[in-house]
Amino acid sequence: MKLGVCYYPEHWPEERWPIDARMMREAGLSRVRIGEFAWSRIEPEPGQFEWAGLDRAIDLLHSEGLEIILGTPTATPPKWLVDSMPEMVALDRDGKPRSFGSRRHYCFSHQGYREQCARITEALATRYGDHPAVVSWQTDNEYGCHDTVQSFSVAARDGFRDWLADRYRTIDALNAAWGNVFWSMEYRSFNEIELPNLTVTEANPSHWLAFRRFSSDQVIAFNRLQVEILRKHSPGRDITHNAMGFYAGYDHFALGEELDVLGWDSYPLGFLETFRFSEADKITYARTGHPDIAAFHHDLYRGCARNGRWSVLEQQPGPVNWARNNPAPHDGMVNLWTMEAAAHGAEMLCYFRWRQAAFAQEQMHAGLLRPNGEPAPALHEAKQSATDLKSINPDSAPDKHAAIIFSYESEWITQIQPQGQDLSAIWAAFSCYSALRENGLNVDFVRPGAALDGYGIAVVPCLPVVSPELVKSLAAFKGQIVLGPRTGSKTADLTIPKNLAPGLLQELIPLTVTRSESLRPGLVHDGDGWRLTRWLDHIEGNAKPDLVCRDGTIASWKHENVRYCAGWPEGSLIREVLARTLAQTSLPVQELPTGLRCVTHASGRYWFNYGPGTANAGEEILPPAGWTFEQFS
């Protein structure tokens, strides 16, 4: 795995650049990511390109033997461009413009802005496409950050109408698919359809789902435009993009198909503080991050990536600036996070950023250097990681143990029609993932319908729309299967299937969900050492009760190699369901102590200690923030 760093030469005096480049090389870094926010310096006036500064920066970095990932600067269009066509900015759900003054102030659907993006991308690719230092391109930056995938602009409305006409062909077909007879919502033409915001109460959920699919497709089309230009003018270079943590605003499987390498941005402490972890976990893991945050995304984006090629394009090196609270990582954690990415098969890891900015929005975000240019604590750990990487030889991918079947539209559906507070498909997937990892297993993410050869267990945490391809792949699978609630409960247009849930999966398990209820906090059904919370599916059919609460409520049903979890797949319930299921496999299950995780390869096993105390890892005792590689004999 290569190590790199995110660098912004335009932020610093040019006489400092040689010092930075030398220090990078001496730290064991080999790649530098630059340029993704530099449009105003590259083109300060319309059509007036000033390449000299970027030329010198690239040549200087190259002279130190550093390879460059060059970003297209389309996440930050300059003021003159916004002023020339103010309608290019996105509108939020309330119809207010996402104005200039920070970043990501554009609408994916605006054709004029797409043309400008193509123009600046072609200019960059033409100038640097054959430069020997440029080994990779990054398109834009963090699609969707700051809730920017969905735009409610005129351009988005018009594009949505065309998208609907292409999908449904006739307005009668759309009306029937959406059930628009309800509340007299029928349309006479596609040109009558507005965007689903600003309605008196909730819009038709089918309308929302169509808009979410359209918005995702706009991201992919926007990205494809740049990819095609880069491939034309810079053949042989990898093209990547940096996705984000716990973000599902667009289909990352679709993005991965367009790229050579799918990247993501890893901020374990920021994510722990910002997202829906318990207060106990936030205290226990305040300086390490939850033991499954980074790993979850490593495995998710490896699964989304074409041919499994992925990387970390931004790695937290110290306190961030954007969470509710921003602690510093425990000594050793930057090294641990680095080695964990290697264990999961990353091609590269870039630290964000080289030097902490002394100005603007991110001046409280740590780097490998302090704002005055002196080393910060993470620089030592980056150097240690470069040394450690030379001592290991990981296999190309972890061993196959468990597969989680996940789709991004599942998360869209649970956002549009949650039927209960915080009942999220992606967090159901995280709960299942964490429970499997607590049992010492490797976990892969696969898209619905993909082959499941080589796995011992396949888990479908929450997949409302089920395709015939998925049913076929599960039917051919010889291992154990766990289905979560809401799976198979909707048609592709977000209506209830005629045969009720789990729909097409009734071919695999003979049951029907006759009623679903969400349960308020405190309304629980206890079992022996486990409890059902937040959701309950009432079942009829010929499947057998597998897990029964003390009050007689059935929490899990079974038929042959298939289980159906009738409660929300989290906490002690999913741990119990998975424990019973794993007992029927030959997988190398080992219950791990709190905070300890492992990744198994053919040649050995990596161990990582996120816990607050020491932990037994194979034949070693690991301190907090410690890791080791156990070589198999």
Buried (B, 14 or more C-beta within 10 A) or exposed (E): BBBBBBBBBBBBEEEEBEEBBEBBBEBBBBBBBBBBBBBBBBBEEEEEBEBEBBEEBBEBBBEBEBBBBBBBBBBBBBEEBBEEBEBBBBBBEEEEBBEBEEBBBBBBBBEBBBEBBBEBBBBBBEBBBEBEBBBBBBBBBBBBBEEBBBBBBBBBBEBBBEBBBEBBEEBEEBBBBBBBEEEEBBBEEBEEBBBBBEEEEEBBBBBBBBBBBBBBBBBBBBBBBBBBBBBEBBEEBBBBBBBBBBBBBBBBBBBBBBBBBBBBBBBBBBBBBBBEBEEEBBEBBBBBBBBBBBBBBBBBBBBBBBEBBBBBBBBBBBBBBEBEEBBBBBBBBBBBBBBBBBBBBBBBBBBBBBBBBEEEEBEEBBBBBBBEBEBBBBBBBBBBBBEBBEEBEBEEBBBBBBBBBBBBBBBBBBBBBEEBEEBBBBBBBBBBBBBBBBBBBBBBBBBBBBEBEEBBBBBBBBBBBBBEEBBEBBEEBEBBBBBBBBBBBBBBBBEEBEEBBBBBBBEBBBBBBEEBEBBEEEEBBBBEEBBBBBBBBEBEBEBEBBBBBEEEBBBBBBBEBBBBBBBBBBBBBBBBBBBBBBEEBEBBBEEBEEBBBBBBBEEBBBBBBBBBEBBEBBEBEBBBBBBBBBEEE
